[in-house]
């Protein structure tokens, strides 16, 4: 480990974490190449930390800057930039591991890789396991609206149907939707990849059953006719939505409803979706309509909505409600 300290209004520290990982990654390279990677990581760590202490700078911007510099010299694949911040100091750490799912997803995201059709299961489970303890409090400060948007749409469905509904919360996370949609449910189940997020959801006491699984496979294989499937701020980790839509159409009861949110893109995109440097996907309205209709789901509602704030900027999205034809 190497460490340098920059003193000023704040103390900036950076470290390069490279025990056996570097040996695995660079075992076939000569020592000069290893030193080059170490030097690049050191410079990138410093610049990442410097980005974070600039007035208005954010951790996300610092991570992006560190990865940008690693990529610019061809050593960004497998790099993870971690930034921690206290009132006294900012610490930026870069670790390199070519098979790390967090690093690989970040690398694909930074480069706008069009071959990536969704975040990997490993990325989702590791990211949200580590995020589970502070998830609710962080989103509270971001004016998180997705669960409320979904709940309002489910309320409209329940009032239209005039009965309590069999509901699946797909990608339920810590269960933020649970208390909001429980009043409309005869039975409420949840599914998520992250075991630690499910532990938090279980503590809420509003789910009849919780399952740890990848949501597309779970929905496709589940032997039950759900009347409503909801997914709040989960499908943003999917680019290609067709497999999800097809699974939902298979499992929904005739006339059943699918309610979900997505992040919005107004760009003209060849694929109809794109991944962003923050690691999530956005979709076009045309893509959503085309693939819902192609899966046997009729669009009832496709409204522009503000999902939350990120670094003080509104995150534009869609609230979508569809019905099984």
N, C-alpha and C positions, 0 to 999 in steps of 0.2 A: 504494500500500500504506500502510495506517495501522497503527500498532503502539502498544500501551500495555503498561506493565509494572507489575505489582503485587508489591510486595516484602513478604516475611514469612519464615516458616520455609522456604518455597520461593519461587522466582521464577516468576511466571506470565506468559507472553507470549501475545498473540493477534494475529492478522493477518487482514486481509481481502484475498484475492487476487482482483483484478478488473481485468485489463488490458482486452483487447478483448471478453472474455466479457460484461462488463456492457454494453458498447455493443451487442452482438448481442441480448442479453436485454432490454435496456431502451431500445433505440434510439428507440422511439416514445413514451417517457415523458418528462415534463419533469424538469428538474434536481432539483426538490424531491422527486420520487419516487425518483430515484437516491440522493439524500442519505438518504432514509428507509431504503432498503434497506441502505446502508452503516452507518447508525447501528444498525439492528436487528442486522445481522451482527456489529458490534462488541460490542454488549451480549451477544448470544448466545455469542460466542467467550469473553468474560470469564466468563460463568456456566458454560460447559462446562469451562473450565480450573479454575474454582473447585470444581466437582463432583469433578474428578479428584484434587484434593489433600486432600479430606476423608478422614479415616481410613476405610479400607475401600472407598473410591471406586474405580471401574474406568474404563478407557478407554471401554468400551461404554456405561456409564452417562453419561459425559461427552458422548459423541456423541449419545446420545438426548436429553439435556437441551438441547444446542445446537439440534438439529433441532426439538425441542418449542417452543422460543421463536421460531424462525423461522416455524414453522407457525402459531403462535398469532396472528401478525400478518399471515398470509396471504402470506408470501414464502418459504415452505419448499420449494416445488416447484423441483427442480433444484439444491438446496443440498447440498453435501458437507461434512461436519464431520470434520476430521482432527485427531487428538490424538496427540502424541508426548510421551513422559515419560522423564526421566532423574532420577537422584538429586538434581540441583540445580534442575531446572525442569520445568514442564509447558507445552507450547505447543499451543494450540487454534487451528486455522485453518478458516475457512469460505469456500468458493468457491462461486459460483453459476453454473450453466450448465444451461439447461433441457433440453438433449439428452444430457447426460452419463448413460450407462447406470447408473453407480454411484449417482449422485444420484437418478435416477428410481426405482430399485429401493428405495433407502432411504426415499424419500418414500412409495411405495406401502406399504412394510412398516410405517412409523410410523403410517400412517393405517388399517391393517388393510383394505386395498383388496380387496374380495371379487371384483372383476373380474379380478384378476391370477391367472392359472392356472398360471404357472411363471415362474421367473427367466429373463430374456432371455439369449440366447447371448452377447451383448456383455458383459453383467454377469458371467457365469460366466468367460469367457475373460480379461477384464481383472482381475477379482478374484484369480483363481488364478495368473495370470502374475505378478502382483506379490507373491504369497504363496509362490511356489514355493521360494525359497531357505531360508525358515525354517519351512516347513510341518511337516516331520517333527519338528523340535525343539519347536515349539509344542505339537503334539498329544501328544508324549511327556509333557509336563508336565501334560496334562489327563487322564492315565490313559485314553487313547483305546482303546476296547474293540471297536469295530465290526469291524475286520479279523479279530480273533481269533474273534469270534462267527460271522462268515461262514465262516471257515476250518474251524471245528469242525463246522459244518453240512455243508460240502463233504466233509469226511472221512467223515461218516456216509453220505453218498450214495455215495462211492467204495467204501466197505466193503460197502454193500448191492449195488452193481452188480458188484463184483468185478473191475474193470478200470480202467485209466487213462482219463481223460475229456477230451473236447474242450471247453475252457472259455473263455468270454469274460468279462473283467473290465470291466464297463460303468461308466465314470466312474472309471477306474483311478488318476487323479491321479499322485502320485509313485511309485506301485507298492507301497504298504504291504501290500496283499494278496498281491502276487506271490510272495514267498518262502514265504508261509504255505500257498498253494494249489498251488504248482508241484509238490510231491511227488505230487499226485493227478491231474496233467494229462498226457495224451499230447501235447496242444498247448494252449498258453496265449496268448491274444491279449488286447490291451487297447485301449480307445478312450477318448478324453477330448477336451474342447474346448480345453484349455490346452496350447499348444505347449511352454511352459516346464516345466509339470508332467510332460509326456511325456518331456522331456529327462532329468529326474531318474529317471523310471521306466526309461528305456533304460539308464541307468547301472547299474541293478541286475542286468542280464544274465539275467533269468529269463523274459522274454516272447519268444515266437517271432515275434510281429508286433505293432506298435503303430500306431494310426490316429488322426489328428486329425479329429474329426467330432462333430456333435451325436448323442448316443447313441440317441435314438428313431429318427431317420432312418437311422442306420447299421444298427441292428438290423433294421429293417423291410426294408432294401434288400440286406442282406448275403446272398450266395448260398451259404449253408452251414448245415448242421443242427448247431447247437451242442447238446451234451448237458447242459451246465450254463451258465447265465448268472448272474453274481453282480454285486451293486451295493452296496457298503458306504458308507453315509453320503453318497450322491449324490442319491437321490430326495427328499431333504429340500428340494431346490430346485425340486421339482415339487408343485403343488397337485393339479391334475387328473392322475391316474395312468392313466386309461383308455387314452390313446394308447400309453403305454409298455407296459402289460400286453398290449395287442393286438399290438404289434410283437413282443414276446417270444413270445407264443403262436404267431405265424406262423413265427418262425425256429427255435424249439426243435425238436429231433428228437422224434418220438413218444415219450412217456414221459420227456422231458427235464425238468430241474429249474431253477427260478428261486429264488435265495437273495438276500435283501436286508434292509437295515435301514431303518427310518423313525423319526422322532420321534413320540411318542405324545401324543394329546389325549384326555382323559376327558370333555371338554365335549360337550354336545349341540349339534352344528354343522349348520346347514341344508345345507351343501355336503359335510359329512363331512371337511373340512379347513379350515385357516386359516393365514394368514401372521402371523408374529410380528415384533416390532420388531427382533430380531436378523437378520431377513432370510430365515429359513428357515420351511418349512411343517411343521405337525404334522397327523396324520391319526387318525381314529377307527378302532377295530377293525372296526366294522360297515361302514364305507366300504371298507376293504381287502378284507374277505371278499366283499362284494357285487361289487366290480369285478374281482377275480380270477376268481370264479366266472362272471361275465358274459363274461369273455374266454376261457373254456375252460381255465382253470388251477385245479386243485383244491388247496385249502389242506391242506398236510401238517403244518405247524407255524406257530403264531402266538403267540409268547411275549413277555411283557414282559421288557425288558432295560434295564440302565443302559448308555448308550452312551459317556459320558465325563463329566467335570466342566466346568462353566462358571461362572466367578467363585465357585468352591468349592461350587457346587450341582450335584447329579447331574442329568444330562439323561436323562429317561425316554424309552424308545423301544420298538420292537418288533423282534424277529428273526423273519423270515418265510421259510418254505420252501414252495414250491408246485410242482406237477407238471403237465405238459401232459396233459390227459385223452386 
